[in-house]
Amino acid sequence: MAEFGFSEAQEMLRREAERFCQKEIIPGAKERDRKEEIPRELVRKMGENGLLGLNVPERYGGQPADWISVSVVVEELGKGDPLIALIPLFPILFSIALKDCSEEVRQEWLPALVKGEKIACFSLTEPDCGSDAGSLKTRAIRKGDYYIFNGEKTSITFGMMADVALVFAKTDPSAPRGRGVSCFLVPLDLPGITRSKFADMGLKAAGRASLMMDDVKVPAKYLASE
């Protein structure tokens, strides 16, 4: 008969995530909603407890984990707060997205995300095309050692609190629809970036926001894929 239970390692992770949820996440739920933010100290505690490095290479502070283990952790954290349950996915996403970047760039960002020292967001959606990557209006034009960004991203979860974003933009305006789109790592403290918060009715701690980019100079080394 087939076994459908968790392995010993998976069950250990599940219990750790459950313990963390009961101790650190559930008690502060009302306060997070009232203040409309997720405390950075809470994210750092997630890192200290090994919840942010699953399936991230060990040289960046991560640990080997299968996708069932990742799912188990997300599910347990989500029992206390579905927003916080998303945070462990970003170090994984960035470790995949930055695989073609230099080791310098990976060392600059991945350990900080795994430790919970930095917070990330995913920036694809735009006002006129939703999440249709083939119809993006945001432009990133190469000029020397930089790409110059102009455009708007909208409805970005964690947009108000994130330190860095994965941003998709059209790098070749002459390319046909669906072509000439690239992905970049963009630090959100660069000059020319303006954030505008959404007035949501629920899940207020998500810090959902629009990101306006006006002649933002992004170093070419942050090009992740094209």
GROMACS elastic network, one bead per residue, 0.5 to 0.9 nm:
[ bonds ]
;  ai    aj funct       b0    kb
    3     6     6  0.86983   500
    5    11     6  0.88472   500
    6     9     6  0.78651   500
    6    10     6  0.55698   500
    6    11     6  0.56759   500
    6    68     6  0.85868   500
    6    69     6  0.87352   500
    7    10     6  0.50969   500
    7    11     6  0.60768   500
    7    12     6  0.85329   500
    8    11     6  0.51859   500
    8    12     6  0.61742   500
    8    13     6  0.87616   500
    9    12     6  0.51039   500
    9    13     6  0.63688   500
    9    14     6  0.86507   500
    9    69     6  0.81378   500
   10    13     6  0.51818   500
   10    14     6  0.61416   500
   10    15     6  0.86960   500
   10    65     6  0.86796   500
   10    66     6  0.87851   500
   10    68     6  0.75515   500
   10    69     6  0.52830   500
   10    70     6  0.88542   500
   10    72     6  0.75231   500
   10    73     6  0.88859   500
   11    15     6  0.61723   500
   11    16     6  0.86008   500
   11    69     6  0.83896   500
   11    72     6  0.85690   500
   12    15     6  0.52293   500
   12    16     6  0.62649   500
   12    17     6  0.86948   500
   13    16     6  0.50543   500
   13    17     6  0.61274   500
   13    18     6  0.84706   500
   13    51     6  0.85521   500
   13    69     6  0.69982   500
   13    70     6  0.88615   500
   13    72     6  0.76765   500
   13    73     6  0.66868   500
   14    17     6  0.51878   500
   14    18     6  0.60502   500
   14    19     6  0.85471   500
   14    69     6  0.77129   500
   14    72     6  0.58864   500
   14    73     6  0.57570   500
   14    75     6  0.87940   500
   14    76     6  0.67830   500
   15    19     6  0.59957   500
   15    20     6  0.84832   500
   15    73     6  0.88250   500
   15    76     6  0.85432   500
   16    19     6  0.51071   500
   16    20     6  0.61238   500
   16    21     6  0.85353   500
   16    49     6  0.81086   500
   16    51     6  0.86414   500
   16    73     6  0.83826   500
   17    20     6  0.50888   500
   17    21     6  0.60494   500
   17    22     6  0.86564   500
   17    49     6  0.87912   500
   17    51     6  0.74012   500
   17    72     6  0.83177   500
   17    73     6  0.56010   500
   17    74     6  0.82103   500
   17    75     6  0.88360   500
   17    76     6  0.58339   500
   17    77     6  0.61504   500
   18    21     6  0.50788   500
   18    22     6  0.62570   500
   18    23     6  0.86329   500
   18    73     6  0.80371   500
   18    76     6  0.54747   500
   18    77     6  0.67743   500
   18    79     6  0.85883   500
   19    22     6  0.52705   500
   19    23     6  0.61342   500
   19    24     6  0.83019   500
   20    23     6  0.51919   500
   20    24     6  0.55006   500
   20    25     6  0.69169   500
   20    46     6  0.80735   500
   20    49     6  0.82068   500
   20    77     6  0.78326   500
   21    24     6  0.55495   500
   21    26     6  0.60617   500
   21    27     6  0.87896   500
   21    76     6  0.71299   500
   21    77     6  0.55338   500
   21    78     6  0.83590   500
   21    79     6  0.76243   500
   21    80     6  0.58686   500
   21    81     6  0.83554   500
   22    25     6  0.62267   500
   22    26     6  0.56321   500
   22    27     6  0.73801   500
   22    77     6  0.89593   500
   22    80     6  0.74210   500
   23    26     6  0.68947   500
   23    27     6  0.69199   500
   24    27     6  0.63912   500
   24    28     6  0.71290   500
   24    42     6  0.73646   500
   24    45     6  0.85903   500
   25    28     6  0.58172   500
   25    29     6  0.65529   500
   25    42     6  0.80409   500
   25    77     6  0.78126   500
   25    80     6  0.59074   500
   25    81     6  0.69201   500
   25    84     6  0.81622   500
   26    29     6  0.53982   500
   26    30     6  0.86002   500
   26    79     6  0.85537   500
   26    80     6  0.50637   500
   26    81     6  0.72314   500
   27    30     6  0.77686   500
   27    31     6  0.85490   500
   27    80     6  0.88886   500
   28    31     6  0.53118   500
   28    32     6  0.61444   500
   28    33     6  0.87079   500
   29    32     6  0.53037   500
   29    33     6  0.63578   500
   29    34     6  0.86967   500
   29    80     6  0.77799   500
   29    81     6  0.73202   500
   30    33     6  0.51735   500
   30    34     6  0.60969   500
   30    35     6  0.86217   500
   31    34     6  0.50059   500
   31    35     6  0.60590   500
   31    36     6  0.81397   500
   31    37     6  0.87192   500
   32    35     6  0.52404   500
   32    36     6  0.55930   500
   32    37     6  0.54391   500
   32    38     6  0.58693   500
   32    39     6  0.76393   500
   32   204     6  0.80606   500
   32   205     6  0.59580   500
   33    37     6  0.69024   500
   33    38     6  0.85325   500
   33   202     6  0.80843   500
   33   203     6  0.69309   500
   33   204     6  0.56365   500
   33   205     6  0.55393   500
   34    37     6  0.81289   500
   34   204     6  0.79935   500
   34   205     6  0.82429   500
   35    38     6  0.83663   500
   35   204     6  0.82802   500
   35   205     6  0.73537   500
   36   203     6  0.81242   500
   36   206     6  0.73416   500
   36   207     6  0.68823   500
   37    40     6  0.89693   500
   37   160     6  0.88783   500
   37   161     6  0.78984   500
   37   204     6  0.71353   500
   37   206     6  0.67399   500
   37   207     6  0.64645   500
   38    41     6  0.85959   500
   38    42     6  0.72965   500
   38    43     6  0.78745   500
   38    83     6  0.89763   500
   38    84     6  0.80211   500
   38   161     6  0.82868   500
   38   205     6  0.57147   500
   38   206     6  0.75222   500
   38   207     6  0.84900   500
   39    42     6  0.54087   500
   39    43     6  0.69240   500
   39    44     6  0.89970   500
   40    43     6  0.50749   500
   40    44     6  0.62339   500
   40    45     6  0.86413   500
   40   116     6  0.77708   500
   40   117     6  0.77835   500
   40   118     6  0.85816   500
   40   119     6  0.84467   500
   40   161     6  0.89473   500
   41    44     6  0.50083   500
   41    45     6  0.62196   500
   41    46     6  0.87151   500
   41   116     6  0.83840   500
   41   117     6  0.87886   500
   42    45     6  0.50592   500
   42    46     6  0.63919   500
   42    47     6  0.88392   500
   42   116     6  0.85011   500
   43    46     6  0.50331   500
   43    47     6  0.65102   500
   43    48     6  0.88196   500
   43    52     6  0.87341   500
   43    84     6  0.84059   500
   43    87     6  0.80891   500
   43   115     6  0.83330   500
   43   116     6  0.51340   500
   43   117     6  0.76027   500
   43   118     6  0.86514   500
   43   119     6  0.81373   500
   44    47     6  0.50276   500
   44    48     6  0.62594   500
   44    49     6  0.86899   500
   44   114     6  0.89089   500
   44   115     6  0.61483   500
   44   117     6  0.59617   500
   44   118     6  0.86024   500
   45    49     6  0.61558   500
   45    50     6  0.86926   500
   45    51     6  0.87696   500
   45   115     6  0.83337   500
   45   116     6  0.73191   500
   46    49     6  0.51998   500
   46    50     6  0.64630   500
   46    51     6  0.52998   500
   46    52     6  0.63289   500
   46    88     6  0.84495   500
   46   114     6  0.88887   500
   46   115     6  0.77991   500
   46   116     6  0.67148   500
   47    50     6  0.52131   500
   47    51     6  0.56886   500
   47    52     6  0.51996   500
   47    53     6  0.73166   500
   47    88     6  0.89148   500
   47   113     6  0.81327   500
   47   114     6  0.58250   500
   47   117     6  0.81253   500
   48    51     6  0.76600   500
   48    52     6  0.84904   500
   48   114     6  0.88324   500
   48   115     6  0.64163   500
   48   116     6  0.78354   500
   49    52     6  0.81186   500
   50    53     6  0.60464   500
   50    54     6  0.75077   500
   50    62     6  0.79578   500
   50    63     6  0.82485   500
   50   114     6  0.80965   500
   50   115     6  0.82062   500
   51    54     6  0.65766   500
   51    73     6  0.75173   500
   51    88     6  0.63731   500
   51   114     6  0.82245   500
   52    56     6  0.86111   500
   52    62     6  0.76299   500
   52    87     6  0.73814   500
   52    89     6  0.75893   500
   52    90     6  0.82396   500
   52    91     6  0.65925   500
   52    92     6  0.83357   500
   52   113     6  0.74024   500
   52   115     6  0.69848   500
   52   116     6  0.71255   500
   53    56     6  0.53447   500
   53    57     6  0.81140   500
   53    58     6  0.83637   500
   53    60     6  0.84418   500
   53    61     6  0.66264   500
   53    63     6  0.58123   500
   53    64     6  0.84556   500
   53    65     6  0.89650   500
   53    88     6  0.72643   500
   53    91     6  0.66304   500
   53    92     6  0.74275   500
   53   111     6  0.87087   500
   53   113     6  0.81885   500
   53   115     6  0.77921   500
   54    57     6  0.85196   500
   54    62     6  0.58991   500
   54    63     6  0.53427   500
   54    64     6  0.62759   500
   54    65     6  0.55198   500
   54    66     6  0.82246   500
   54    67     6  0.89940   500
   54    69     6  0.80874   500
   54    70     6  0.65025   500
   54    88     6  0.75467   500
   54    89     6  0.85243   500
   54    91     6  0.81764   500
   54    92     6  0.71616   500
   54   114     6  0.85868   500
   55    58     6  0.86887   500
   55    62     6  0.66747   500
   55    63     6  0.58773   500
   55    64     6  0.50363   500
   55    66     6  0.67992   500
   55    67     6  0.79124   500
   55    70     6  0.76775   500
   55    91     6  0.86361   500
   55    92     6  0.62449   500
   55    95     6  0.87811   500
   56    59     6  0.85365   500
   56    60     6  0.71223   500
   56    61     6  0.75197   500
   56    63     6  0.58734   500
   56    64     6  0.67691   500
   56    65     6  0.81730   500
   56    91     6  0.69586   500
   56    92     6  0.57554   500
   56    95     6  0.63072   500
   56    96     6  0.86181   500
   56   110     6  0.84688   500
   56   114     6  0.81522   500
   57    60     6  0.57983   500
   57    61     6  0.70040   500
   57    62     6  0.52112   500
   57    63     6  0.62250   500
   57    64     6  0.69729   500
   57    95     6  0.78509   500
   58    63     6  0.52220   500
   58    64     6  0.72757   500
   59    62     6  0.70178   500
   59    63     6  0.89221   500
   59   107     6  0.88077   500
   59   111     6  0.85035   500
   60    63     6  0.88883   500
   60   106     6  0.80364   500
   60   107     6  0.67404   500
   60   109     6  0.89819   500
   60   110     6  0.59388   500
   60   112     6  0.86612   500
   60   114     6  0.75816   500
   61   110     6  0.80705   500
   61   111     6  0.57336   500
   61   112     6  0.89405   500
   61   114     6  0.64327   500
   61   115     6  0.76910   500
   62    91     6  0.89026   500
   62   110     6  0.88689   500
   62   111     6  0.79344   500
   62   114     6  0.65476   500
   65    68     6  0.80991   500
   65    69     6  0.60456   500
   65    70     6  0.69073   500
   66    69     6  0.53963   500
   66    70     6  0.65870   500
   66    71     6  0.88607   500
   67    71     6  0.60682   500
   67    72     6  0.84942   500
   68    71     6  0.50053   500
   68    72     6  0.60636   500
   68    73     6  0.86730   500
   69    72     6  0.50958   500
   69    73     6  0.63424   500
   69    74     6  0.86999   500
   70    73     6  0.53126   500
   70    74     6  0.62709   500
   70    75     6  0.86259   500
   70    88     6  0.82497   500
   70    89     6  0.82351   500
   71    74     6  0.51144   500
   71    75     6  0.60125   500
   71    76     6  0.85902   500
   72    75     6  0.51176   500
   72    76     6  0.61980   500
   72    77     6  0.86529   500
   73    76     6  0.52386   500
   73    77     6  0.61755   500
   73    78     6  0.84061   500
   73    85     6  0.79076   500
   73    88     6  0.84408   500
   74    77     6  0.52781   500
   74    78     6  0.59282   500
   74    79     6  0.87744   500
   74    82     6  0.84812   500
   74    84     6  0.86300   500
   74    86     6  0.69903   500
   74    87     6  0.87282   500
   74    88     6  0.73331   500
   74    89     6  0.82542   500
   75    78     6  0.50149   500
   75    79     6  0.65324   500
   75    82     6  0.85338   500
   75    85     6  0.71466   500
   76    79     6  0.54020   500
   76    80     6  0.75276   500
   76    85     6  0.79100   500
   77    80     6  0.56489   500
   77    81     6  0.63845   500
   77    82     6  0.71382   500
   77    83     6  0.89512   500
   77    84     6  0.68350   500
   77    86     6  0.87582   500
   78    83     6  0.72788   500
   78    84     6  0.69352   500
   78    86     6  0.81445   500
   79    82     6  0.69028   500
   79    85     6  0.84369   500
   80    84     6  0.82422   500
   80    85     6  0.83756   500
   81    84     6  0.55134   500
   81    85     6  0.64253   500
   82    85     6  0.50472   500
   82    86     6  0.68536   500
   82   203     6  0.86517   500
   83    86     6  0.55091   500
   83    87     6  0.73550   500
   83   157     6  0.88576   500
   83   203     6  0.74225   500
   83   205     6  0.77486   500
   83   206     6  0.64220   500
   84    87     6  0.54790   500
   84    88     6  0.80515   500
   84   206     6  0.87161   500
   85    88     6  0.66656   500
   85    89     6  0.80929   500
   86    89     6  0.56553   500
   86    90     6  0.74093   500
   87    90     6  0.57686   500
   87    91     6  0.79760   500
   87   119     6  0.79756   500
   87   120     6  0.81305   500
   87   121     6  0.89925   500
   88    91     6  0.63369   500
   88    92     6  0.73371   500
   88   114     6  0.83601   500
   89    92     6  0.53289   500
   89    93     6  0.61839   500
   89    94     6  0.87464   500
   90    94     6  0.60277   500
   90    95     6  0.84356   500
   90   113     6  0.78377   500
   90   119     6  0.82056   500
   90   120     6  0.63372   500
   90   121     6  0.72292   500
   90   122     6  0.82446   500
   91    94     6  0.51470   500
   91    95     6  0.60344   500
   91    96     6  0.86535   500
   91   110     6  0.65990   500
   91   111     6  0.87784   500
   91   113     6  0.57155   500
   91   114     6  0.60860   500
   91   120     6  0.80724   500
   92    95     6  0.51677   500
   92    96     6  0.63957   500
   92    97     6  0.86391   500
   93    96     6  0.53240   500
   93    97     6  0.60726   500
   93    98     6  0.85449   500
   94    98     6  0.57723   500
   94    99     6  0.83651   500
   94   106     6  0.87787   500
   94   109     6  0.86212   500
   94   110     6  0.72289   500
   94   113     6  0.87956   500
   94   120     6  0.86322   500
   94   166     6  0.79015   500
   94   185     6  0.86860   500
   95    98     6  0.54599   500
   95    99     6  0.63221   500
   95   106     6  0.76415   500
   95   110     6  0.67461   500
   96    99     6  0.54783   500
   96   100     6  0.87267   500
   97   100     6  0.75590   500
   97   101     6  0.84269   500
   97   166     6  0.83796   500
   97   183     6  0.82115   500
   97   184     6  0.88225   500
   97   185     6  0.87945   500
   97   224     6  0.61783   500
   97   225     6  0.73986   500
   98   101     6  0.50895   500
   98   102     6  0.81054   500
   98   105     6  0.79961   500
   98   106     6  0.65558   500
   98   184     6  0.89006   500
   98   185     6  0.81461   500
   98   222     6  0.85976   500
   98   223     6  0.85752   500
   98   224     6  0.54079   500
   98   225     6  0.79531   500
   99   102     6  0.80304   500
   99   103     6  0.87078   500
   99   106     6  0.79085   500
   99   224     6  0.76582   500
   99   225     6  0.89493   500
  100   103     6  0.88552   500
  100   223     6  0.87551   500
  100   224     6  0.62642   500
  100   225     6  0.70496   500
  101   104     6  0.81016   500
  101   105     6  0.63495   500
  101   106     6  0.68492   500
  101   221     6  0.70811   500
  101   222     6  0.70668   500
  101   223     6  0.71341   500
  101   224     6  0.57613   500
  101   225     6  0.82612   500
  102   105     6  0.53457   500
  102   106     6  0.64863   500
  102   107     6  0.87075   500
  102   221     6  0.74410   500
  102   222     6  0.87669   500
  103   106     6  0.50138   500
  103   107     6  0.59929   500
  103   108     6  0.83886   500
  104   107     6  0.52222   500
  104   108     6  0.60868   500
  104   109     6  0.89149   500
  105   109     6  0.64850   500
  105   110     6  0.83983   500
  105   221     6  0.74774   500
  105   222     6  0.72734   500
  106   109     6  0.55222   500
  106   110     6  0.55718   500
  106   111     6  0.81067   500
  107   110     6  0.58349   500
  107   111     6  0.63628   500
  107   112     6  0.84747   500
  108   111     6  0.71777   500
  108   112     6  0.74246   500
  109   112     6  0.54165   500
  109   113     6  0.63173   500
  109   114     6  0.88082   500
  109   118     6  0.79316   500
  109   164     6  0.88577   500
  110   113     6  0.51456   500
  110   114     6  0.61694   500
  110   115     6  0.86279   500
  111   114     6  0.50679   500
  111   115     6  0.61123   500
  111   116     6  0.85544   500
  111   117     6  0.84872   500
  112   115     6  0.51695   500
  112   116     6  0.61373   500
  112   117     6  0.50074   500
  112   118     6  0.54310   500
  112   119     6  0.84648   500
  113   116     6  0.50764   500
  113   117     6  0.60021   500
  113   118     6  0.50054   500
  113   119     6  0.62738   500
  113   120     6  0.75454   500
  114   117     6  0.76790   500
  114   118     6  0.82471   500
  115   118     6  0.77205   500
  116   119     6  0.67479   500
  118   162     6  0.73778   500
  118   163     6  0.59361   500
  118   164     6  0.77260   500
  119   158     6  0.81667   500
  119   161     6  0.71623   500
  119   163     6  0.53912   500
  119   164     6  0.67381   500
  119   165     6  0.87696   500
  120   158     6  0.74072   500
  120   159     6  0.83297   500
  120   161     6  0.83078   500
  120   163     6  0.59042   500
  120   165     6  0.55209   500
  120   166     6  0.78860   500
  121   156     6  0.71465   500
  121   157     6  0.65767   500
  121   158     6  0.58743   500
  121   159     6  0.63372   500
  121   161     6  0.88180   500
  121   162     6  0.59697   500
  121   163     6  0.81099   500
  121   164     6  0.65570   500
  121   166     6  0.65756   500
  121   167     6  0.88886   500
  122   125     6  0.88258   500
  122   156     6  0.68812   500
  122   157     6  0.75207   500
  122   158     6  0.85849   500
  122   159     6  0.84497   500
  122   164     6  0.88508   500
  122   165     6  0.56019   500
  122   166     6  0.50862   500
  122   167     6  0.67547   500
  122   168     6  0.89518   500
  123   126     6  0.86047   500
  123   153     6  0.64085   500
  123   154     6  0.78341   500
  123   155     6  0.86450   500
  123   156     6  0.60963   500
  123   157     6  0.85461   500
  123   159     6  0.83963   500
  123   165     6  0.61732   500
  123   166     6  0.55893   500
  123   168     6  0.66484   500
  123   211     6  0.85790   500
  124   130     6  0.81337   500
  124   131     6  0.59619   500
  124   132     6  0.82502   500
  124   133     6  0.71477   500
  124   136     6  0.83986   500
  124   153     6  0.66371   500
  124   154     6  0.80969   500
  124   156     6  0.80986   500
  124   166     6  0.79031   500
  124   167     6  0.60697   500
  124   168     6  0.54944   500
  124   169     6  0.81485   500
  125   128     6  0.87971   500
  125   129     6  0.72611   500
  125   132     6  0.74493   500
  125   133     6  0.80784   500
  125   136     6  0.83836   500
  125   152     6  0.87577   500
  125   153     6  0.56320   500
  125   154     6  0.56425   500
  125   155     6  0.68095   500
  125   156     6  0.73107   500
  125   168     6  0.87964   500
  126   129     6  0.56296   500
  126   130     6  0.50659   500
  126   131     6  0.66663   500
  126   132     6  0.84565   500
  126   136     6  0.70719   500
  126   137     6  0.76947   500
  126   138     6  0.81775   500
  126   151     6  0.86736   500
  126   152     6  0.62520   500
  126   154     6  0.51553   500
  126   155     6  0.79007   500
  126   210     6  0.86991   500
  127   130     6  0.59951   500
  127   152     6  0.74074   500
  127   153     6  0.69576   500
  127   154     6  0.60564   500
  127   155     6  0.85371   500
  128   135     6  0.85131   500
  128   136     6  0.82209   500
  128   137     6  0.80077   500
  129   132     6  0.57014   500
  129   133     6  0.80722   500
  129   134     6  0.87477   500
  129   135     6  0.60548   500
  129   136     6  0.66270   500
  129   137     6  0.81987   500
  130   133     6  0.83637   500
  130   135     6  0.87455   500
  130   136     6  0.86537   500
  130   154     6  0.83852   500
  131   134     6  0.87373   500
  131   135     6  0.85779   500
  131   136     6  0.83869   500
  132   135     6  0.57126   500
  132   136     6  0.69917   500
  132   178     6  0.88985   500
  133   136     6  0.56243   500
  133   168     6  0.76796   500
  133   169     6  0.84598   500
  133   178     6  0.67457   500
  133   181     6  0.76114   500
  134   170     6  0.89528   500
  134   176     6  0.88688   500
  134   177     6  0.54325   500
  134   179     6  0.69437   500
  134   180     6  0.89999   500
  134   181     6  0.76490   500
  135   170     6  0.88918   500
  135   177     6  0.64695   500
  135   178     6  0.67892   500
  136   139     6  0.81087   500
  136   168     6  0.80634   500
  136   169     6  0.65677   500
  136   170     6  0.65138   500
  136   177     6  0.89633   500
  136   178     6  0.86707   500
  136   181     6  0.81178   500
  137   150     6  0.87396   500
  137   151     6  0.65756   500
  137   152     6  0.80099   500
  137   169     6  0.74215   500
  137   170     6  0.70285   500
  138   149     6  0.71421   500
  138   150     6  0.57308   500
  138   152     6  0.63573   500
  138   153     6  0.78849   500
  138   168     6  0.78170   500
  138   169     6  0.51049   500
  138   170     6  0.60933   500
  138   171     6  0.88317   500
  138   213     6  0.85450   500
  139   148     6  0.76930   500
  139   149     6  0.55778   500
  139   150     6  0.53861   500
  139   151     6  0.63662   500
  139   168     6  0.89362   500
  139   169     6  0.53135   500
  139   171     6  0.60188   500
  139   172     6  0.81611   500
  139   173     6  0.75347   500
  140   147     6  0.54352   500
  140   148     6  0.51640   500
  140   150     6  0.66977   500
  140   151     6  0.88253   500
  140   168     6  0.89320   500
  140   169     6  0.58455   500
  140   170     6  0.59753   500
  140   172     6  0.81734   500
  140   182     6  0.84934   500
  140   216     6  0.89260   500
  140   218     6  0.87743   500
  141   146     6  0.82666   500
  141   147     6  0.51239   500
  141   148     6  0.51679   500
  141   149     6  0.67478   500
  141   150     6  0.88002   500
  141   170     6  0.81195   500
  141   171     6  0.55839   500
  141   172     6  0.75455   500
  141   173     6  0.87597   500
  142   145     6  0.75320   500
  142   146     6  0.59018   500
  142   148     6  0.63960   500
  142   171     6  0.75405   500
  142   220     6  0.78344   500
  143   146     6  0.53752   500
  143   147     6  0.58140   500
  143   148     6  0.69802   500
  143   220     6  0.89654   500
  144   147     6  0.78306   500
  144   220     6  0.82637   500
  145   218     6  0.85867   500
  145   219     6  0.60672   500
  145   220     6  0.53689   500
  145   221     6  0.80188   500
  146   217     6  0.58717   500
  146   218     6  0.53309   500
  146   221     6  0.81959   500
  147   171     6  0.86228   500
  147   216     6  0.78697   500
  147   217     6  0.57791   500
  147   218     6  0.51826   500
  147   219     6  0.63798   500
  147   220     6  0.60178   500
  147   223     6  0.87458   500
  148   214     6  0.85064   500
  148   215     6  0.54853   500
  148   216     6  0.53618   500
  148   218     6  0.63912   500
  148   219     6  0.89441   500
  149   169     6  0.80389   500
  149   192     6  0.89962   500
  149   213     6  0.61101   500
  149   214     6  0.65907   500
  149   215     6  0.53520   500
  149   217     6  0.65817   500
  149   218     6  0.73644   500
  150   169     6  0.89951   500
  150   212     6  0.77862   500
  150   215     6  0.55049   500
  150   216     6  0.68193   500
  151   169     6  0.85833   500
  151   211     6  0.83841   500
  151   212     6  0.61380   500
  151   213     6  0.52870   500
  151   214     6  0.68625   500
  151   215     6  0.88684   500
  152   210     6  0.69486   500
  152   211     6  0.56198   500
  152   213     6  0.61006   500
  152   214     6  0.87955   500
  153   156     6  0.71543   500
  153   167     6  0.85220   500
  153   209     6  0.84041   500
  153   210     6  0.54925   500
  153   211     6  0.50312   500
  153   212     6  0.65639   500
  153   213     6  0.83715   500
  154   159     6  0.88149   500
  154   208     6  0.83215   500
  154   209     6  0.61665   500
  154   211     6  0.62359   500
  154   212     6  0.85390   500
  155   159     6  0.79971   500
  155   197     6  0.89940   500
  155   198     6  0.77075   500
  155   208     6  0.56541   500
  155   209     6  0.53660   500
  155   210     6  0.58123   500
  155   211     6  0.87169   500
  156   159     6  0.50385   500
  156   160     6  0.84167   500
  156   206     6  0.88729   500
  156   207     6  0.81207   500
  156   208     6  0.51871   500
  156   209     6  0.51650   500
  156   210     6  0.62881   500
  156   211     6  0.78063   500
  157   160     6  0.80807   500
  157   162     6  0.89591   500
  157   206     6  0.56350   500
  157   207     6  0.62393   500
  157   209     6  0.67682   500
  158   161     6  0.54619   500
  158   162     6  0.56721   500
  158   205     6  0.81558   500
  158   206     6  0.51537   500
  158   208     6  0.55591   500
  158   209     6  0.73373   500
  159   162     6  0.55513   500
  159   163     6  0.87090   500
  159   165     6  0.83178   500
  159   195     6  0.74369   500
  159   196     6  0.86439   500
  159   197     6  0.80066   500
  159   206     6  0.79549   500
  159   207     6  0.58535   500
  159   208     6  0.54299   500
  159   210     6  0.70633   500
  159   211     6  0.73140   500
  160   163     6  0.88483   500
  160   195     6  0.65689   500
  160   196     6  0.76363   500
  160   197     6  0.66330   500
  160   206     6  0.81938   500
  160   208     6  0.64835   500
  160   209     6  0.58933   500
  160   210     6  0.84890   500
  160   211     6  0.87966   500
  161   206     6  0.85461   500
  161   207     6  0.65212   500
  161   208     6  0.89877   500
  162   165     6  0.71414   500
  162   187     6  0.88808   500
  162   188     6  0.72369   500
  162   207     6  0.89563   500
  163   186     6  0.87704   500
  163   187     6  0.60644   500
  163   188     6  0.54272   500
  163   189     6  0.70743   500
  164   185     6  0.69147   500
  164   186     6  0.55874   500
  164   188     6  0.51660   500
  164   189     6  0.80995   500
  165   184     6  0.79997   500
  165   185     6  0.58097   500
  165   186     6  0.52302   500
  165   187     6  0.64431   500
  165   188     6  0.68518   500
  166   183     6  0.65923   500
  166   184     6  0.55667   500
  166   186     6  0.62667   500
  166   187     6  0.89551   500
  166   224     6  0.86500   500
  167   182     6  0.82997   500
  167   183     6  0.56496   500
  167   184     6  0.51945   500
  167   185     6  0.63419   500
  167   186     6  0.65627   500
  168   181     6  0.67858   500
  168   182     6  0.56626   500
  168   184     6  0.63558   500
  169   180     6  0.85101   500
  169   181     6  0.55722   500
  169   182     6  0.55999   500
  169   183     6  0.65749   500
  169   184     6  0.79332   500
  170   173     6  0.62033   500
  170   175     6  0.87787   500
  170   179     6  0.81253   500
  170   180     6  0.56873   500
  170   182     6  0.62503   500
  170   183     6  0.89175   500
  171   175     6  0.87863   500
  171   180     6  0.55644   500
  171   181     6  0.57608   500
  171   182     6  0.62843   500
  171   226     6  0.84741   500
  172   175     6  0.55171   500
  172   176     6  0.89618   500
  172   179     6  0.78917   500
  172   181     6  0.71266   500
  172   182     6  0.89854   500
  173   176     6  0.81517   500
  173   180     6  0.70609   500
  173   181     6  0.89235   500
  174   180     6  0.80098   500
  175   178     6  0.80303   500
  175   179     6  0.55881   500
  175   180     6  0.54521   500
  175   181     6  0.87801   500
  176   179     6  0.55536   500
  176   180     6  0.75594   500
  177   180     6  0.81390   500
  178   181     6  0.70192   500
  179   182     6  0.89122   500
  180   226     6  0.72368   500
  181   225     6  0.88849   500
  181   226     6  0.61943   500
  182   223     6  0.75146   500
  182   224     6  0.75751   500
  182   225     6  0.56745   500
  183   222     6  0.88517   500
  183   223     6  0.63579   500
  183   224     6  0.54336   500
  183   225     6  0.52248   500
  183   226     6  0.62875   500
  184   218     6  0.86183   500
  184   220     6  0.88417   500
  184   222     6  0.56476   500
  184   224     6  0.50198   500
  184   225     6  0.70605   500
  184   226     6  0.88598   500
  185   218     6  0.85384   500
  185   221     6  0.89692   500
  185   222     6  0.51628   500
  185   223     6  0.65130   500
  185   224     6  0.65312   500
  186   189     6  0.87542   500
  186   190     6  0.81117   500
  186   218     6  0.66726   500
  186   219     6  0.87370   500
  186   222     6  0.70242   500
  186   223     6  0.89056   500
  187   190     6  0.61513   500
  187   218     6  0.81905   500
  188   191     6  0.85015   500
  188   193     6  0.67207   500
  188   194     6  0.88256   500
  189   192     6  0.87079   500
  189   193     6  0.71425   500
  190   193     6  0.62278   500
  190   216     6  0.68348   500
  190   217     6  0.74842   500
  190   218     6  0.78770   500
  191   194     6  0.85754   500
  191   213     6  0.88567   500
  191   214     6  0.84885   500
  191   215     6  0.84551   500
  191   216     6  0.62512   500
  191   217     6  0.77532   500
  192   212     6  0.78298   500
  192   213     6  0.56894   500
  192   215     6  0.61127   500
  192   216     6  0.50639   500
  192   217     6  0.81854   500
  193   211     6  0.66912   500
  193   212     6  0.55843   500
  193   214     6  0.65120   500
  193   215     6  0.86316   500
  193   216     6  0.67527   500
  194   210     6  0.81605   500
  194   211     6  0.57870   500
  194   212     6  0.50149   500
  194   213     6  0.66502   500
  194   214     6  0.83229   500
  195   209     6  0.63631   500
  195   210     6  0.56946   500
  195   212     6  0.63251   500
  196   208     6  0.85551   500
  196   209     6  0.53211   500
  196   210     6  0.51121   500
  196   211     6  0.66238   500
  196   212     6  0.80738   500
  197   200     6  0.89051   500
  197   207     6  0.65964   500
  197   208     6  0.60368   500
  197   210     6  0.65642   500
  198   204     6  0.87721   500
  198   207     6  0.73737   500
  198   208     6  0.56265   500
  198   209     6  0.54433   500
  198   210     6  0.76157   500
  199   204     6  0.78215   500
  199   208     6  0.83612   500
  200   203     6  0.71602   500
  200   204     6  0.58612   500
  200   207     6  0.89038   500
  200   208     6  0.79515   500
  201   204     6  0.69005   500
  202   205     6  0.84303   500
  203   206     6  0.58629   500
  203   207     6  0.85174   500
  204   207     6  0.63075   500
  204   208     6  0.77707   500
  205   208     6  0.81409   500
  206   209     6  0.88417   500
  213   216     6  0.59011   500
  218   221     6  0.83917   500
  218   222     6  0.71131   500
  218   223     6  0.87345   500
  219   222     6  0.58089   500
  219   223     6  0.79445   500
  220   223     6  0.56567   500
  221   224     6  0.80855   500
  223   226     6  0.77892   500
